[in-house]
C-alpha cells in the first residue's frame, strides 16, 4: 500500500494519460496529472489487489516537458487530459503507445515509423457533444463536457479546443437554456461545423413549445448559428424551420465537396482529415486500372478520393442511411460511375464474403473503436485454407486507419501472423490534441503466403 509520505518516480504514461509508477512494494500506481520522470507524493483514491489509483499531492522533481495548461478549467473538465504536457511530447507519447500496443498485443513491429501527423493544436474541434444540465440547487444551467471521472457537467465559461465562435457561445447558451420552459428536458447540444456553417443539434425529450422555439430562433438570428432539433435517435434530427443551408467539408486536393448532416459521423478535425486522406492515398497508391475496397466507408471520406485515382471503388458500410448519402455525394462530385456502395454488416464478414466482393488489388479499412476483427479473421482464414475458387486473390496492400491501438494491434496480429502480410509502416495522427485519444495509420503489404 502506498503511504502518504512515499515518493514515487513516474515511469511512463498510460493510454488514459495517467502517470505510471511502482510503489515500494512493487504495486503499480496510476497518478492523475503526473508526467514521466517526475517524483511525486500522492493520495490514493482507489485500491485493488494489483494496482492503485491516486491523485498528485506534491511534486518534488518536475518534468522539463510540463507546461502551464492554457485552459482555466483544466483538471476539472474531462474534455482534455494532456494540456499540462508539451504538445510535441504528447505526440511522441501517442507514437510510443501505438508501437507498444502493436508489439505487446499483436507481436507486430512496423518496418518503418511514419512521421507523426499534426495540425492545429487549438480551436480544431469541428464536432463536439456538449452535455446540458439544469442545476436547480445552483440556480443555473451548465453547458459543456463532463467533469473528470464524473457524470456531473463541468462549469465552464469557454473552451479552447472548439472553434472560437462556439467557445464564445457557451455562456449565451447557458442563458438561453435557462430561459426555456423545457430546460429540464434538454440533455445535450451537438456541435457540427463546416464550410462556413455552424449547426447546433438540440436533443429534446419532449416536444418544444412556442416560447422555446421563439427563443431558439432569436438565438439563431443573433449569433448566426443553425438550429436542428432531435426528438429521438440521430436520424430524427431536422432543421428548426425545415430548411438547412448545407453543411459540408472539402477535400481540395481531390476537388471534392462532402455534404453531411450534423449527426453524421465525420472526423472532428477537418484540417487533419484532409492530410490523413492525402497520406492514406499516397500509401495505398491506387492506379487507374485497379479495383479498391473501402471497408467502413461512412459518407465516402476515403471512397470518393479513391475514385479520383483508382479504376473502381466499392464502399461498404453497415448503415443504409450513410450509404444513401455517400451515393448522393458521389453523384454530386461526378464520381457515380466509379464509386459504388453496398450495405453490409462488417462485423459478420466471412471468408466466402471476400470472394463475393471480388478481387480488389488494395483495401482501405477505417473501422470504429471495435476494430475490424471479422474482416481480418476472414482474410486470415481465406489465406490459410485451400481455396475452392483459385481465381480469388488477397489484396496486395492494406491501409488501416485506426482510432483504437488495442483493436488495431489485435487485427494486425491476424494480418501478419496468419494472412501473410508484413507491417510495412505505422504512425500516429494527432486528431485530438490534448487528449489521450490515439489515431493512427498502418500499412500492410502482402508477402509469400505462410507454408
C-alpha positions, 0 to 999 in steps of 0.5 A: 500500500502506498503511504502518504509520505512515499515518493514515487518516480513516474515511469511512463504514461498510460493510454488514459494519460495517467502517470505510471509508477511502482510503489515500494512494494512493487504495486503499480500506481496510476497518478492523475496529472503526473508526467514521466520522470517526475517524483511525486507524493500522492493520495490514493483514491482507489485500491485493488489487489494489483494496482492503485489509483491516486491523485498528485499531492506534491511534486518534488522533481518536475518534468522539463516537458510540463507546461502551464495548461492554457485552459482555466478549467483544466483538471476539472473538465474531462474534455482534455487530459494532456494540456499540462504536457508539451504538445510535441511530447504528447505526440511522441507519447501517442507514437510510443503507445501505438508501437507498444500496443502493436508489439505487446498485443499483436507481436507486430513491429512496423518496418518503418515509423511514419512521421507523426501527423499534426495540425492545429493544436487549438480551436480544431474541434469541428464536432463536439457533444456538449452535455446540458444540465439544469442545476436547480440547487445552483440556480443555473444551467451548465453547458459543456463536457463532463467533469473528470471521472464524473457524470456531473457537467463541468462549469465552464465559461469557454473552451479552447479546443472548439472553434472560437465562435462556439467557445464564445457561445457557451455562456449565451447558451447557458442563458438561453437554456435557462430561459426555456420552459423545457430546460429540464428536458434538454440533455445535450447540444451537438456541435457540427461545423463546416464550410462556413456553417455552424449547426447546433443539434438540440436533443429534446425529450419532449416536444418544444413549445412556442416560447422555446422555439421563439427563443431558439430562433432569436438565438439563431438570428443573433449569433448566426448559428443553425438550429436542428432539433432531435426528438429521438435517435440521430436520424430524427434530427431536422432543421428548426424551420425545415430548411438547412443551408448545407453543411459540408467539408472539402477535400481540395486536393481531390476537388471534392465537396462532402455534404453531411448532416450534423449527426453524421459521423465525420472526423472532428478535425477537418484540417487533419482529415484532409492530410490523413486522406492525402497520406492514406492515398499516397500509401495505398497508391491506387492506379487507374486500372485497379479495383479498391475496397473501402471497408467502413466507408461512412459518407465516402471520406476515403471512397470518393478520393479513391475514385479520383485515382483508382479504376473502381471503388466499392464502399461498404458500410453497415448503415443504409442511411450513410450509404444513401448519402455517400451515393448522393455525394458521389453523384454530386462530385461526378464520381457515380460511375466509379464509386459504388456502395453496398450495405453490409454488416462488417462485423459478420464478414466471412471468408466466402464474403471476400470472394463475393466482393471480388478481387480488389488489388488494395483495401482501405479499412477505417473501422470504429473503436471495435476494430475490424476483427471479422474482416481480418479473421476472414482474410486470415482464414481465406489465406490459410485454407485451400481455396475452392475458387483459385481465381480469388486473390488477397489484396496486395496492400492494406491501409488501416486507419485506426482510432483504437491501438488495442483493436488495431494491434489485435487485427494486425496480429491476424494480418501478419501472423496468419494472412501473410502480410508484413507491417510495412509502416505505422504512425500516429495522427494527432486528431485530438490534441490534448487528449489521450485519444490515439489515431493512427495509420498502418500499412500492410503489404502482402508477402509469400503466403505462410507454408 
